[in-house]
């Protein structure tokens, strides 16, 4: 028969009966009888009133749930004594149900067919009652179904009841926490829930402590696969809870009027991994759970649910129930500032010495004030750095800018307040000091160039610091100005007028011939240059047709230029350079090397898509055409001779030189050292025609390895002579 139908057939009877057993000291002197299909089962309880005789003078009910020891009599006596002290005993019915376990029945063998459970977890989480061969039962029933029925019966017998307090401590606190989430028994809106000192709570989703800021730290258990299974979360719900559904559980819990109680020195608790994901002890778990509810539901949850820490109390139900906040929660009598007059903490701070050059230390004075609860911890946010620090804080700013500073003050239960001072700290900019080491050096200029070619990624603040031309962008000209400042050529940066730094010049490259698989050398030079301090030149090419792109410097490095370059796999090259002094005239900038893999219609094109001299983009249209020398045929200019740049250059073992001649003249290629002495004859042929690639392994005519240094190679024939430089490194 479906579970709901079974419930509809339960009827309620009560009669007096008293048992005394040593196992649990006392079994309840009254029983609550459930009948289903003429089958009976009983639940013992303690009470100061009968459940079978109407009483119109009773206006309040307190149902108190015991802990794992099942000592319902102690819990009943605690509530009874407090009600008597407060003078409300005559108008209050007190009920202390007793959820026995198998061990109790095994020991005492009672004649009454009591409902019993296999252990603490089943009855505290709404599980079904147990049956054994020794203690057979006609049916099973959820502990939460019993509570639903008890409350419904209570309202029938005591029609003038205006307030029902369902309170539980320890395992009883777990019972109330989960029952409040799962039960649809709202008792006509009259029920309130008091959750005291449980060892664990039911979480509404899979997230735990790390999802919010409140700073309690403990070692989270690893590989705790069941941490979100019910009773700790909402996975794998039992029969009772699954009937309600997860969405209903979440929505219902947010509407419950719940007051949480926990002793301020209650640092014990279960140590299973599922509980440990919620905190290291009961005190922490209660505080964390209350903060979690605000994270999950929003801050408005505190309108329905409050928490109180009972000073100086450990895991003691009577100490908690008898405290002013315990009485306030259970009986709605007396004062509890933590509930009635809650004051949030107030965050505030002052500071001094908030202006200066980096590195600069600012002292922040914490002036936060506690509210109802003592201040617990503080979270500073300085320059997007989160710092937990109690008391005053000294912070050193290591780079320039305007900095916001905020402080969050947390109290003992996680309530917080935030104070924010925007643009509080002013750290002056040292223009050109991109690496923020308090000095402007060549390395800062190199960082600018590396950023331009993509080898370094400078932050927006670093780019602004390097903007020595005050142009709101970063260019190689900024690197030049940094070098000029270091050299003393200009007095300071940034400059405010760059009109005197206009440069011009024209890029040049000779006609290039090549064959598939051979190294193609492409020298790039500038002619008619004037006032040149920096350059940035970029190319694009078909990276399928041209492979192994590389760049080597020309004579420009001899004139004090810092140069950076990059070659991308997608087919682009960027070369940029800067010098402290201006250059005029004609000179080599750099050389590019490629290996063609195929020619399209006998030609390959390398397109120049940016030419920037100083800080001005040039209008020159420039591209490089590589012609396949096997297909040029009659188009070759008669008598053409060319000497290519060696590759690689510099080199440390082998380098190659391309020589082309379209004549039948004798061709000589020889090598001299820097003093002009002949080192080696590399080519000596008669009537040499076509493209030749000459290799040199760094040896002289005797086969002996020569020293590192600068060497000059010369191509000479009738009516033609050309010399170029190479560098041997070891």
N, C-alpha and C positions, 0 to 999 in steps of 0.2 A: 504494500500500500504506500502511496507517495507520502513523503515526510510531512507535508502541510496537512494532509488529511488525518494523519496520525495525531497531530497536535490538536486538531479540532475535536477529537474524541476524549481529550484528557479532562477529567473532572477533579475537583479538589475537596479533600476532607482533612480535618485536623483533629487530633485528640491528644490528650496528655499521656506521656509515658517517660519514665526516667531510667537511664542506665548509667552505671558508673564502671568504667574500664580503666585499668592502669595504663594500657597502651597509649591512649590519648588523654589520660587522666579522667576525662568526663565525656560521655557521648550525650548529645543534646537531650534535654528533658522534654522536648516536644518533637513531634514529627509532622511532616507535610506529606500527605498521601496523594499519589498519582494513580489513577485508574485508567487503563487502556484495554478496551475489549474484555472487560471483567478481570484483567490482570493488574495486580497491585505492586507498587514499589514506593518506598518511603525515603524521605530525606530528614535526618535529625537537625534540630536547630534549638537555639536558646532564645527566649523572648520574655518580656515583662507583660505581655498581653496575649490573649487568646486569638487565634485566627479563625475561629468558627462562630464567634458571637459579635454582632455589630456593636460598635462603640462610637457614638457621635461626638464625644468630647475630644477624641484624638485628632489633632490637626497636623502632626508631623510624624514622619517615619524615618528611622535610621536603620539601614541594612548594612552590616559590617561584615566583611569577608576576611577570614583568617589567613595566615601565611602557610608555609609548607608544613609546619608542625601540626596543623589542623586543630590548634588549641582555641576553638571557637569560644569556650567559656571565658578565657582571659580577655579576648576581644570584647565579648559581651559586657564583662565587668567594667572594662575601661570606659565604654560608652555610657553604661548605666551610671557610674560614679560621676562622670562629667555632667550628665543630664541632671542628676540629683543636685550637684553643686550649683548648677545654673538655675535651678528651680523650675525646670520644664519637664520633669519626669512624668507628671500626671497627664500631660497632653502629648506625650511622645511614645510611640511604639518602637521598641528596639528589637531587631531580629538579627541573629547571628547564625546563618546556615553553617552546616558542617559537612564538608566533602571528604568522606572517608576514602581510604585506599585499601587495596587487597590485604596488605599486611595487618590492618586493623581487624578485619574480619577473620583472618587466619588465626590471629591470637585470641580473640574473644568469642568467636563463634556465636554471635547474637542470634536470637530466635526471630527477630523482626527482619524482614527482607529489605535491608537498607540498600539504596543506590550506592555504588562504590566505583572507584576508578583505579586504573593500574598504577598511577603515580601522580605527581604534582602537575606535570605539564598537561595531561589531558583535561583535568577539571579546571585548571586556571586559564585554558585557552578555548573552552567550549566544546571539548571532545566528548564522545559518547561514554556513558558509564560502562562498567565491565561486567563480565560473567565468567565463572570458572566451573569446573566439574564439582568442586566442593561448595561453591556458592552460585548455583544456577539462578538466572533471572529470566522472567518471561519476556522482557524487552529491554532495549537500551535507550538511554535518553541523554541529550546534551545538557551539560551543566548550565549553558546559557538558556536553553529551553525551560529549565527549572526556574531560572531567575525571571524570565518573561512571565511565566505562569504565576510565580509568587507575587510579583508586582501587580498583575492583573487582579488576582484574588484579594490582595491588600486593598485596592481601590474599591472593590465591591463591599468588603466587610467594614471599611472605614471611609464612608463617602465624604466626610468633611476634611480629609487630609488635603493640605495645601502645599506641602513640601515633602519630597522624598530625597534623602541623601544616601547615595550608594557609595560606601567608603570601603577601601581595601588597602591593606599594607603588605609589602613584600610580595609573595606570590598572590596575595589578595589584590595588591595594586596592579599586578599583571592582569588579573581577572577583570578588574574594572576598566582598565585601559582598552582591552580588546573588546569587552562587552559593549562599551560605549561606541566603538567603531562598527560593530556588527549587528547589534540588535535594532529592530524597528519598533521596539516598545518605548514609546515616548512618554507614557504615563500622563497623558493629557497636558504635556508641557511642564509637569511638576517635578521632574526628576533632575537632580544634580549629581555630579560624579566627583569623588575625591580619590585621586590616585596618589598613594603614598609609598615611596621607597621601593619601587619594583627593581628587579635586577635587569629587566629588558623591557623594551616597548615595541609596539607594532609600527613600522614605518610605512608611509604611503607610496613610496616608490623605491627604486633600487639604489638611490644615492644615499651617501652617508656624510660624515662630518666634513670631509675635504671640500665640499662644494660651497662652503661659506667661510667667513673670516674669523669667527670667534676662536681665540688661540688657546685651545686645550690640546696638548700633545701627548700622544701615547703610541705605542708600537702596534700598528694595524696587523692583524694576523694574515698570513699568506695562504692562498689556495683554500679559502673558506667558501666552498661552492654553495653551501646551503644558507648563506647569510641572509638571503631575502625570502627564504621559504617561511610560510606561516609557522610559528607565531611571531617571527621577527620582521617579516615583510608580508607582501600580499601574493606571493607565488605559492602554488600548491595548497590552496585553502582547504580547510576541513569542510565537512558537510554543512554545518550550520553557517559558516561564513560565506561559503560559495553560493548559498541560496540568496544572499543579499547582493552579491556582485561587487566587483572592485570599484566601479564608479559610484555606486550608492554608498559604499563604505567611506570613500574619501569625502563625498559631499556631506554625509551625515556627521562625520567626526568634526567637521568645521563648525557645525551648528551646536554641538554639545556645550553645555556649561560645565567646565571642568576646572578643578583647582588641584594643583600638584603640590605635594608636600615632600620635603626631603631633609633629613638631618644634616647639619653643616659638617659633621665629622663622620658621616656614613660612607666610609671608604672601602667597604667590602663589596661582595657581589660575586655572582657566578663567573667562571673563567672560561667557559666554552667559547669557541672562536666566533660563533654567531653573536653572542653578547659583547665580545671584545671589539667587534666592529662598531659598536655604539659608544664605546668609552671604556676606560680601564676599571671603573668602579661605579657604584650606584649614584653617588653624588655627581660625578662627571656625566653619567648617562642621562640623568634628569635634566641637567643644565643644557647639554647638547641637544637633547630631544626638544626641549622648549624652543631653542634657537632654530632647530630644524623645522618646526611647525611654522615659524615666521618666514623661513625661507620658502617652504612649500606653499603655504596659504597666503602669505603676505602679512604685513604688520597688523592688519585688522583682526587677526586671530586673537590678539591680546584682549580684545573687547569681551570675548566669551571665556577665555582661558587664562588663568594666572598661575604663577608659581611663587612659593614661599620657602625660604631656607630657614630651618628651625635651629637657632643658635645653640651650640653645645650638645646637640643630640646626635647619637649614632643610630644604629639600627634598632630602634626601640619604639614599638607602636604606641605604647601608653604615653611616652614622652612626647611624641608627635601629636597624638589626639588631645592631650591635656594642655598643649601650648596655646597661647592666645590665638595664633593663626589656625591651629587645628580646630579649636572650638568655633572660631569664626566660620571656617569652611563647613564644618559638620552641622552646627546648630544655627548659623547666621546670627550669632550673638557675640558681642565684644568687638574689640578693635584688632585689626591686623593691617598695619601700614603698608605691608607688601602687597595687600589686595586693595585696600580702600583708598590709600593716599600715596599711590606709587609716584615717585619722583624720579625722572630719568637723570642720568649723569649729564653734566654740562662740560663740554670740551672747550678749552681756550688755551692760547699760548701767546707769548710775546717773543720778540727777538731783538737783537742788537747787531750793529756792524753789518748791515745788509747790503752795503755797497763796497766794491773793491775789484781788484784784478785777480785772476786765478793763478795759482791755487789759493782759495780764500775760504776761511773757516767762519761759519756763522753759528752762534749759540742760540738755541731755541729753549725758552723757559716754559715748562709745562705748568699751566695755571688751571688745569681742569678741576672741577668740583664734583664730589660724589653726590648722588641722590639718595634714594632709599637704601640701595645696596652699596657696599664698599666698591671703590674702583679696583679693577682687576688687572687690566693691561691696557697698553696704548699702541696704536699703529700709526706711524708717521708715513706720509707719502711725500717724498721730496724728489722732484725730477723723475717721477714715475718709478722711483725705487721705494719698495715697501719695507719698513724697518720697525720691528717690534722692539720697543725700548721704554722702560719705565723711567720716570723722572725727566730731567733736562737732557738735551741732546746737542752735541756739537757735530756739525756736518761740514765737510770740506767739498767745495765746488771746484771741479778741475777743468772746467771749460766755460766759455762765455755764454751769456743769455739772460733772459728774464725767467724766473722760476716760480711756479706755484708751490705752495707748501700747505699741507692739510694734516690734521690730527684727528684720529678717531679714538675716543675714550670708551672703553668697555667696563661695565660693572660686573659684579660677581655672577649674575645670571645671564649676562650677554646683552643686556640693553646697552645702547650706544648713542653717542652724539658725535657729530663731525663739525669741526671748524675749518674753514678754508680761507687762505689769504692768497689772492691771485696776484701774480707778478710781484711777489714780495721781495725777492732777492735779485739784485742787479749786479751781474758780473761783467766787467768791461771786456770788450773784444780786442785782442792783439792780432791785428790783421796780418795774414800770412802764416800764422802759427797753426797750421792745419792739423798737425798731430798733437797739439795742445801739450807740448813739453816745455812751454814758457819761453821758447826761443824760435826765431825765424831762421831757418837753415836751408841748405840746398835740398835736403830731403823733403821739405815742404813743397818746393817747386817740382820735384820729381813726382810727388803725390798728385799734383794737379795734372801733369802729363799722363800719369798712369790712369787717372780717372777718365780722361778724354778718350784714351784708347780702350777703356773697358777693363783694365787689369785691376783697378781698385774701384770700390764703390763708396764714394764719400757721402756722408749724410747731408741733408739740406743745410744744417748748421755749419758743417765743415766747408761746404761750398760757399756759403755766405762769408765765412772767415777768409777764404782764399780769393774772394772777389776783389783783388787789389785795384782793378780799374774802375770799380764802382759802377759796373754796367748791369748788375742784376743777373749776370750769367758767368759761368766759369769757362775760360779759354786758355790757350797756350800763352797768350799775351799776359795773363795774370801771373803765370810762372816766370815770365821775363821780368815783370815788375818786381816780383819777390827777389829775383837774382840781382836786379839793379839796386834794390834796397840793401841787400846784404853787402854788396860791393861798395856802397856809399855813393853810387851815381845819383840816386835820388834820396831826398831827406826822409821821406816817410810814405807810407801807404795807409789807406787807399789814396790814389790821385783823383782829382776832380775835373781834370781836363785832359782828354786824350787826343786832341786835335793835332798836337805836334808829333804824334806817333803814327801818322798815316804812312803805309808802305805800299810799294808796288813791285812788279816783276813778272816775268813770263816763264812758265814751265816749258821745258824742252825735253825731247827724247828722240834719238836717231831712229831711222827705219830699222825694224827688227825682222830678222829672218830666223826660221827655226824648222826643225823636223820633229816628227813624233818620236818621243822617247829621249830626245836630247835636252840638255839644260839650256834654257833661253835666258840670257842676261839682258836686263832692261835698266839702263842708267837713267835717272831722273835728275835733271839739272835746272837751275834757274838762271835766267839772263836778264841783264838790265835791272837788277834789283836795286832798291833804294830804301834806306832806313828800315831794313828788315831786322826785327827783334824776335819774331816767332812765326811759326807756320803750322798749319794743320791741313793735311791733304789725305783724302780718302778715295779709294778705288773699289769698283765692283767688277766681277768677272764670272764667267761660267766655270764653276769648280769641278764640273765633269770633264770639260775640255782642257782645263789647266789644273795640274796638280802640283803639290809640294811647294806652294807659294812661300817665299821667305823674303826678308828685308835685311840689307846690310848698309851701314852708313857710308857716305861719301866723305869728301874733304871738309864738309861742314863741321865735323867733330873737331877738326883742328882749330876752329875759330871759337871754341868755348860753348858750343851748343849742347844742351842736354836734350837727348832725343829718346822717345819711346815709340814703340810700334806694336801692332797686333795683327795677326792673320786669323780670320775666322774660318771655321769649317764650311760655312755657308757661301763663301766666295766674296770676302771683302777684306780690304787692307786699310788700316789707318796708321799714318805716320805723323807725329807731331814733335816739335822741338822749340826750344826757347834759349835765348842767350842774354847776358846782361848788357852786351854792347850791340850796336846796330851793324849790319853788313850791307855793303854796296858792291855791285858788279856781278860777275858771272862765277858760279861755282857749283860743284856737284852736291846734291842733297843726299841722295841715297840710291841704292840699286836694288831692284826686285829680281827674283829668280823664279822661274817656273819650268815645269816639264809638260809639254803639250801631249795630249793623248789622242786627239783627233783634230782635224781642221774642217771647218764648214766653209765650202766654196773657196778653199785655199787661204782663208784668213781667220784670225781670232782677234777679238777686240777686248781691251781692258778700258773701261770707262772711268774717268775721273768725275766724281759727283760732288766734290767739295774742295775748294782752294781758299783757305783763309790765311792772309798775311797780316801779321799783328792781330788786330781785332776786326778786320774788314774782310768780308767775303768777296772774292774776286769774280768778275764776270767772264773770265776766259773760258772758252770751250776747249777741253783738252781730252784726248783719248789716245790710246796706244794700239797700233795695228801690228799684229805678228803675222807675217806672210810665210807660207810654206815654201821654202826655197826649191823644193822638188817640182813646184807647179808654176813658179814665176816665169820660167822660160825666157821668151824674147822680151819680157817686160823688164828684165834686170838691166840696170844701167851698165853699159860696157865699161870695163876697167874699174869696177867697184871693188874696194878692199876695206875690210873692217876688222878691228881687234875688240873682242868682247872682254867684259870684266871677269876676272877669275871668280870661281865659286867652289866652295864657300870662301869668304873673306871677312874677317881673319880665319885662319885654319890652323890645325895642329898636326896633321899627318899628310893629307892629300888635298890638292886643289886642281881644278880643271879650267882650261882657257879655250874659248872658241875663236878660231881664226877663219875668216872667209876671204877668198880671192876669186875674182872673175876674170883674171888675166893669166897669161902663160909665162909671167915673169917669175924669176927666182924669188923665193920668200924665205926670210930669216926671222926666227923668234929666239931671243936670248934674254938672260937674266943677270942683273947686276945687284950688288949689295948697296947699302946707303953711301959707301965711299966711292962707288963707281967701278969697283972691281968686278970683272966678269966671273960669274958663279957657274953658269951652265948655259950651253946652247940647247934650246928646247926643240927647234925646228930649223932644218937647213936643207931645202929641197929646190930642185930645178923645175921650172914650169909647173908650179903647184897651182891647181885650180879646184874650186869648190870649198865646202865647209870641212874643217878639220877640228877635232877636239884634242887638245894637248894636255897631258896629265903630268903634274910634278909632285914628287913625294918628299920634297925638302932635302934633297941631296945635291952635291956638286958634281962636276964632270968625273970625279974619281969615285963617286958612289958614297961619299962620306956625308953624314947628316950635318947640316949647317945649323948655326945658332939661331935663336929667336930674334926677330927684328923686322925691319921694313926692307922690302926688296922691290926692285923695279923690273918689269918685263917690257920688252920693246919689240914691236913688229916693224920690220924694215924690208922694203923692196924698192925697185927703181921708181923714183918720183914719189915715194910715200914712206913716212916714218911716224910711229905713234908709240908713246910710253905710258904705262899705267902702273899703279902702286898696289902691292899686296903686303899683308902682315902675317908672319909666321909666329904662332904662339906654341909654347910647350909647357 
